[in-house]
Amino acid sequence: RIAEYSAKGIPCWSGNDEQSHESRYKHGGQGVISVTSNVVPGLMRKLMFDGPDDELNQKMQPLFKWLFQEPNPIPLNTMMMQMGVCKPVFRLPYTYVPKTAREEIVKLVQELGAENFYGSEPLKVLEDSDFQHVVPDDDH
């Protein structure tokens, strides 16, 4: 659809991070409404605005897949918690991704380069017991 609308002069943005590079450079898209940019803002900017880069696009596909393995915002929030950006507290019904996935993201960060990720603390694997859950207050 992006190609069709772009051909008519209608600006379009991709809503899928994993398709954003192709959308931009092969179908005339303007950019992306991105989840991934919350953790690797510089890499997403490079991917979307520095010209076609199929190698970077391919390198980022495992991160895209990881971030969307569960409904948003569960993986993103888990990752931000592992990065020390926020406290490991989930408001139910949301919860963390399984420990195997939390271990996997540490490896993905190493492969993409920790310097590309938001946050000042090294990514660490949190244990299940590190997470807290709160019950939403229905009055607010």
N, C-alpha and C positions, 0 to 999 in steps of 0.2 A: 503494500500500500504506500510506503514511503516514496518509492519511485514514481508511482502514479500521481500522488499529490505534489511532489516536488516538480514534476514536469508541468504542472498547472500553475506553478509559482506559489504554492501554499507551503510555508515553512513547516517542517516536521522534525520531531525529535524522537529518537528511539526510546522505548521504555524497557528495553532488554539490554543489559550491559554486554552480554556475550555476543550480541548482534550489532552493537553500536558502531564498531569500526567499519564493517561492511556496509551498514546503513549510510554512514557518512560518505565514504569514498567510492562506493559502487552505485548507490541509489540516490544520492543528493541530499541526504539528511543534514540537518543543521547541527545536531549534537545529541546528547543523551540525558535523560533524567536518571541519574545514576545512584545506586547503592554503593558500589565499589569505590566511588570517589570519596566516601567517608573514611576509608582506610588507606588508600593510595592516591591522594589527590593529584600529585605531580605526574604519576604514570597515566592516570586517566586524561589529564590535560594533554600530555604528550600524544597519547593515542588518538585523541579527538582533534587536535589542532596543529600538530607538527607535520602533517602529511601522512600518506599511507605508510604503515609499518606493520606488514604482515607478521614479521618475526615477533614483535612485541605483542601483537594481538594473540598469537598462538601461545606465547609464554604466559599470558594472563588468563587463558581459558580455565586452567585448574582452579584459580582463585574465584573466577566467576561461578564455576560449578559449586565450589565449596560454599560460597555465600548464599546460594539458592537451593541448597540441599533440603532445607526446611523452609516453611513460610517466613518471609521477611516480617519482623526484624530479628528472629531468634538467632541465626548465625552471626549477623552483624553485631548484635548486642553482646553475644558470647565473646566474639573476637575483641570488641572494644574493652570488655572486662579483662580479658587475658592480657591486653596491652596496657592495662592500668589507667585507662582513660576515664573509666567510671567504676563505681563500686559494683561488686558482683551480686546485685539484687534484681530479681525479676518480679514483676507484678503478675500474679496468676491471671489467666491460665498459661502465660508464657513461661518457658523454662529453658535451660541450657541444652546445647547439643551434646550427644554422647561423648564420653572421654576419648574414644578412638578418633572422633572428628576433631576434638580439641588438640590432640597430639598431631594429627595430620596438618592442621593449619600452621603449627610451628615449623614444620618442614617446608611448607609452601612459602612462608615468609623468608626463610633462609634462601630458598631458590630464587626468589624475586629480589632479594636484598633488603635486609631489615631497615636500611637507611631510607627506603622508599615509603615506609609505613608511618602513619600518623602516630604520635605518642612519643613520650620520652623514655619509657621503661622498656626493657627487652620483653618480648612476648614470652609468657610462661604458661605451662599447662596448669590449669586450676583443677583441683580435686572436686568431686561432687559436694563434699562437705564445705567447700569454700563459698558456695552459692547460698543465698538466702532468697526466700520467697515471701512476698507480702500479699495480703488479700486486699483487693480494691475496696475502697470506702464508697458504698452506694450513695452516700449523701452528697458526694461532690462530683 
